[in-house]
Amino acid sequence: MITCFICCNNSEYLLKLTNSVISSNPGIKLTGFSNKLSEQCLNYCNETKPNIIIATNDFHVFLQNWLTFDYLKINISQTNDLTTKKICNTIKKFIQDSTYSHKLNISNFRKEIYNKLQNLGFNFSLCGTQYLLDYIIYLRTYPSSKPSYENILNAIAEKHNTNIQTIHWNIHTSIDEMCKYTSENFRKNVYGTPSNININSILKVFSETY
């Protein structure tokens, strides 16, 4: 389901636009709307991460400095029926372009995984952490194919122009470094054990995410 948030300081037009967007695009879910950019509104957007944000240009300029995810930006150039029609048609095209929306979701998913790996103590100055990120992203991108460990490493190796052995070694080096710089209690709380942590241990932590 494609999600959308609308923000416009013209309350009367905001209501008309909201009704038009919903009625003309049944394949969209409106996460919310607002006539001002309050801190609560910004926090809500960062939490819900709508695929589309419809707003006036001044609002978009402000939003790009506060929001931490990728989204389709649709501008409210004027508060009239022609603008409303253009916005509804843009949304319709976006919904039909599943490839674009999929890439947008993957981009935001990548940011989430990146931040979570950092919070787990992984060091992104190590290429193994980047490979680990790619591994998790691959599982999200091709969930139905159920690829083997070797197949995923091969895909990552091709992406980075290296070999499977290098990918494997660097991922495990990254995991070892994480274990070296985190406490036993931390690892026990996260992975259920303070030692013998491997890539499957990491994937279990992310299983609810992908």
C-alpha positions in Angstrom: 0.0 0.0 0.0 1.4 3.4 -1.0 1.2 5.9 1.8 0.8 9.7 1.6 1.0 12.8 3.8 -0.4 16.2 2.9 0.6 19.5 4.3 -0.8 22.9 3.3 -1.4 26.1 5.3 -4.6 26.8 3.4 -7.0 24.7 5.4 -9.9 24.9 3.0 -7.8 23.7 0.0 -6.2 21.1 2.2 -9.5 19.5 2.9 -10.5 19.6 -0.8 -7.2 18.2 -1.9 -7.3 15.4 0.7 -10.8 14.3 -0.4 -9.8 14.4 -4.1 -6.6 12.3 -3.5 -8.5 9.7 -1.6 -11.4 9.5 -4.0 -9.3 9.4 -7.2 -6.7 6.9 -5.9 -8.2 4.0 -4.0 -4.8 2.3 -3.9 -3.4 4.9 -1.6 -3.4 5.2 2.2 -3.5 8.7 3.7 -1.3 8.6 6.8 -2.3 12.2 7.8 -2.5 15.8 6.9 -1.7 19.1 8.6 -2.0 22.9 8.0 1.3 23.6 9.8 4.7 22.1 10.3 4.8 21.5 14.0 7.4 19.4 15.8 4.7 16.8 16.3 4.1 16.7 12.6 7.8 16.3 11.7 8.2 13.5 14.3 5.1 11.8 12.9 6.4 11.8 9.4 9.7 10.4 10.5 7.9 7.6 12.3 5.4 6.7 9.6 7.7 7.4 6.6 5.0 8.1 3.9 6.0 7.3 0.3 4.5 10.6 -0.9 4.5 14.0 0.7 2.3 16.7 -0.9 3.1 20.2 0.3 3.8 23.8 -0.8 7.3 24.6 -1.9 8.2 26.4 1.3 7.1 23.4 3.3 9.2 21.1 1.2 12.3 23.2 1.6 11.8 22.9 5.4 11.0 19.2 5.3 14.1 18.2 3.4 16.2 19.4 6.4 14.3 17.4 8.9 13.1 14.2 7.4 15.4 11.2 7.4 13.9 9.1 4.7 13.3 9.2 0.9 9.9 10.0 -0.5 8.2 11.3 -3.7 7.9 15.1 -3.4 4.7 16.6 -5.0 4.5 20.4 -5.0 1.3 22.4 -4.4 2.0 25.2 -6.8 -1.4 26.8 -6.6 -4.6 26.1 -4.6 -7.0 25.5 -7.5 -8.7 22.6 -9.3 -6.1 22.3 -12.0 -3.3 21.8 -9.4 -5.5 19.2 -7.7 -6.0 17.3 -11.0 -2.2 17.3 -11.7 -1.4 16.0 -8.2 -4.0 13.2 -8.5 -2.6 12.2 -11.9 1.0 12.2 -10.5 0.0 9.9 -7.7 -1.8 7.6 -10.1 1.4 7.3 -12.2 3.4 6.6 -9.1 1.1 3.8 -7.9 1.3 2.2 -11.4 5.1 2.4 -11.4 5.8 -0.4 -8.9 9.5 -0.4 -9.8 9.9 3.2 -8.6 8.0 2.7 -5.4 9.9 -0.6 -4.7 13.2 1.3 -5.1 12.0 4.0 -2.8 11.0 1.4 -0.1 14.4 -0.4 -0.5 16.2 3.0 -0.1 14.4 3.7 3.1 14.9 0.1 4.3 18.6 0.4 3.6 18.8 3.5 5.8 17.0 1.7 8.6 19.3 -1.3 8.5 22.4 1.0 8.3 21.3 2.8 11.5 20.4 -0.4 13.2 23.8 -2.0 12.4 25.5 1.1 13.8 23.4 0.9 17.0 24.5 -2.7 17.3 28.1 -1.6 17.3 29.1 -2.4 13.8 31.8 -0.2 12.2 31.1 1.0 8.7 34.7 1.9 8.1 35.1 -1.9 7.6 34.1 -3.2 4.2 32.7 -6.3 5.9 29.9 -4.2 7.5 29.0 -2.9 4.1 28.9 -6.5 2.8 26.7 -7.4 5.8 24.3 -4.5 4.9 24.2 -5.7 1.3 23.4 -9.3 2.5 20.4 -8.1 4.5 19.2 -5.9 1.7 19.5 -8.8 -0.8 17.2 -10.9 1.4 14.6 -8.1 1.5 14.8 -7.5 -2.3 14.4 -11.2 -3.2 12.3 -12.6 -0.3 10.5 -15.3 -2.3 13.6 -16.8 -4.0 15.1 -18.1 -0.7 18.7 -17.8 -2.0 21.5 -19.8 -0.3 24.3 -18.2 1.6 26.7 -18.9 -1.3 24.3 -17.4 -3.9 24.0 -14.1 -1.9 27.8 -13.9 -1.4 28.2 -14.4 -5.1 25.8 -11.6 -5.9 27.6 -9.3 -3.4 31.0 -10.3 -4.9 29.9 -9.4 -8.4 28.6 -6.0 -7.1 31.9 -5.2 -5.5 34.1 -6.9 -8.2 35.7 -9.3 -5.8 35.3 -13.0 -4.8 33.1 -15.0 -2.4 36.0 -15.8 -0.1 36.8 -12.1 0.4 33.2 -11.3 1.1 32.9 -14.2 3.6 36.1 -13.3 5.4 35.3 -9.6 5.7 31.8 -10.2 7.0 33.2 -12.4 9.8 35.9 -9.9 10.5 33.3 -7.2 11.0 31.3 -9.4 13.3 34.5 -10.2 15.3 35.2 -6.4 15.6 31.7 -5.8 16.9 32.1 -8.5 19.5 35.5 -7.0 20.5 34.0 -3.5 21.2 30.7 -4.4 22.8 30.1 -5.8 26.3 29.1 -9.4 27.0 25.9 -8.2 28.6 25.0 -6.2 25.5 25.6 -9.2 23.2 23.6 -11.5 25.5 20.7 -9.1 25.5 20.7 -8.6 21.7 21.7 -12.1 20.5 20.8 -14.3 23.4 24.5 -15.3 23.9 27.7 -13.3 24.4 29.8 -15.6 22.2 29.8 -17.7 19.0 27.9 -14.9 17.1 27.7 -15.5 13.3 25.7 -14.1 10.4 22.7 -16.2 11.3 22.7 -14.6 14.8 22.7 -11.1 13.1 19.9 -12.1 10.8 17.7 -13.2 13.6 17.9 -9.7 15.1 16.7 -8.4 11.7 14.1 -11.1 11.0 11.1 -9.0 12.0 12.4 -6.1 9.8 12.7 -8.1 6.5 
